[in-house]
Amino acid sequence: MKLFGCLVFLIVCVLGFASSSQAQLELGYYAKSCPRAEKIVHDFVYKNIPKVPSLAAALLRMHFHDCFVRGCDASVLLNSTTSNQSEKVSPPNLSLRGFDFIDKIKKLVEAECPGVVSCADILSLVARDSVVVIGGPFWRVPTGRRDGLISVSSEALVNIPPPFANLSTLQQQFANKGLDLKDLVLLSGAHTIGVSHCSSFTRRLYNFTGVGDQDPSLDTHYAANLKAKKCKSISANGLVEMDPGSFRTFDLSYYSLLLKRRGLFQSDAALTTSSATKAFVTDLLNGSVQNFFAQFGLAMEKMGRIGVKTGSEGEIRSHCAFVNA
């Protein structure tokens, strides 16, 4: 009887392990169910991103914002309803763009394979392909994500790292998602492309501690240039390059600017406030761009696995902005 009980326990464990294994993401997940899925995404990105290369940074940011709230489940793509305000309308996401780009790809994929490919996987693939097409790093994107059913505005405000965060806040928010300090430094490297609204950092220029002062950690010449040209008041909302002179190129210059005290956000400057993160920055600068690309890719793949829904969780949305009826 004891032997029978042990065998039953063993079988249950094996079945549980098998079920868990099957629920994991995998490369080529759609090889049989929708063989052309990844090519459809790839071809649309490679045809259209070169026309609007600035959209690559926006789509990469959208992927990041999605994964940090309820995991990488495309909850950021959902519209608000009469009874719920979604992540889209949360302050950290008001400047997100590229939703129509995702919708167009989803429509193409649905025409090929209705109800098979998730919006979460499409967003993950689009973020990678958009970066690659502008000359940035490649990383593996295992698929099999399912789409979430819930999107709450307040959760985005709590979970997405703000541009004014200090290192301890950033470390905790990343740790909450299973990411470490090295991941923080590497993923922040995405700021080597793209632009920001003045409103995300003008407090550093005009009212850092509430008495009309400037952030002393910010290079004075850089601050003066920002004030004179793009952000002439605390309420200005112009656009500023995240990586001046190199914002269209995925390279190491962002990290060089950090050591010159020219990180645009307080959260950028925070990376130089501890010996550990500053050492990671220095190591990257002492290495090659290829090394940065490889490490950034690994961090992105790790981020792309945060809180994913697989198996029978969630659903495959027919339209990325709405849950299925």
Buried (B, 14 or more C-beta within 10 A) or exposed (E): EEEEEEEEEEEEEEEEEEEEEEBEBEEEBBEEEBEBBBEBBBBBBEEBBEEEBBBBBBBBBBBBBBBBBBBBBBBBBBBBEEEEBBBBEBEBBEBBBBBEBBBEBBEBBBEBBEEBBBBBBBBBBBBBBBBBBBBBBBBEBBBBBBBBBBBBBEBBBEBBBBBBBEBEBBBEBBEEBEBBBBBBBBBBBBBBBBBBBBBBBBBBBBBBEEEEEBBEBBBEEBBEBBBEEBBBEBEBEBBBBBBBEBBBBBBBBBBBBBBEBBBBBBBBBBBBEBEBBBEBBBBBBEEEEEEBBBBBBBBBBBBBBBBBBBEEBBBBBBBBBEBEE
